[in-house]
Amino acid sequence: MSASSYTEWLPGKAKVNCESHMWQIEKLDSQTFQKVKSRNGYDLYCLVSPVCMMSMVKNGELQKLCLHLSLALWQRGSSVFVSLTLSEFNRSQSDGSNETAEISDSRNICIAWIAGKKEYRSALSGRMCNGLCYFVSEEFVLYDDLFDKSKGLLRDGQLAIVCEVLATTGDVALINGLLFDPLKSVLSEYKGTLADDLQKLREEGKNTDFTVVARDGRAFPVHTLILSSRSAYFATMLKRDIREKHENRVVIDGISPEAVAGLLDFIYTDAVPNINSMAPELLSAAHRYNIPSLMLLCEDPLKPVLSENRGNTLAGDLQKLREEGKNTDFTVVARDGREFPVHTLILSSRSAYFATMLKQDIREKHKNRVVIDDISPEAVAGLIDFIYTDAVPNINSVAPELLSAAHRYNIPSLMLLCEETMVSNMNVDNAAQLYQLAYHYDANHFLSAAKQFIIRNMKHVRATDGWKQFVYDNAHLVGELLKDMAEIMAELTSP
């Protein structure tokens, strides 16, 4: 769990302490939720984070509290929701203490969202229980949405939840959204996911080398690399000396054309639009073509709780293919000589830079290798991980380098992931450096967030060594900040 904190000074002598934590759940599936007994004897399915420290106003004072996050499944009508709770760790249970406390909900604002998906953002309601404070969003996310591949909330089985607490002391005066607007989304939602890029590649017919034909003659151009990575049946078929391989086409006449389209949608995206209407046919196809994850989805596509593991994902299958070196046709080389065998189809689908490079008559194309020597080997590994899975393990340590790589190789979704990561870790010591970084790489959302942070916290930022170096190197950027500050002061002092 990562954390960041800073203090904001607002007009009217108000002070807002802002702290955030990221809860990274490495492998989330239906089995992750543990069955426990509630206080009133009901069975609950929950998942609890490690204890963390965050500041809140309690008993009229800003205090550091032991807290933990938890997810729980509960049903309302026909829908099953995943609730999110931020609660104070109850130490009094062991010593029998009956201490009570008062808390003003208006002084503590708690906001949480799924990293990279700020449309799934909630303001948690503050409550009291046995003298302990906790915040809850009962309808944080629908369970079905959480495991719906088309929603993209899980990245190769990983879920990251960002929780931010804003504790206000002194007089409260919220003036000007630029100064303080905790519910304003800084970053746009992610676009260009792995599934989006591959589906677009298929729909545009780029680099297709095989055709699936439905019984009505409808033809679906596809890629043998994707087919063989998702289906053991197709992987075996494409190795054998048979007619389908020679003709580069296969006829699927045991299911309707609509189900064939659904089958290919799943192979490319892990999702099937309108699956209920064709689930029986797709179950038959999944069994025949050996696609266990599609079988599990078809067996009970709407089962809300504790379904079996959904099986291999698109990202998982492609990453496995890469790690095993199957069908790789290109090599990315880091500056220490470390080699990463990859697939040109995947590279070109995720990066316009690589797509263009692989069409040109240049050395890299002839040698089937490219050297990336302007970022560390660890960042190169992170770049390849993102290209194949939409996720980067331990991104905090390589986010600045990956922002540079995402800009150079034209991968907007990686840029946005790096922006959000650095925004969540911004503090008075690194704010000036991050502002300069955002300006250099035209990261507009990141630039806006860094500018807001510096203006709100100028008193503390200007005392750091990073600010002094920033002023020395970037007089034009300092001028822009002063212009914005002047506009804010004019607004605050206007009649």
Helices and strands as residue ranges (DSSP letters): E 2-10, E 14-25, G 30-32, E 34-37, E 43-48, E 52-58, E 61-76, E 79-88, H 92-95, G 105-107, E 108-114, E 117-129, E 132-142, H 143-146, G 149-151, E 159-169, H 194-203, E 210-214, E 219-222, H 224-230, H 232-237, H 243-247, E 249-252, H 257-269, G 275-277, H 279-288, H 292-299, H 314-323, E 330-334, E 339-342, H 344-350, H 352-357, H 363-367, E 369-372, H 377-389, G 395-397, H 399-408, H 412-424, H 431-440, H 444-456, H 458-461, H 465-473, H 475-493
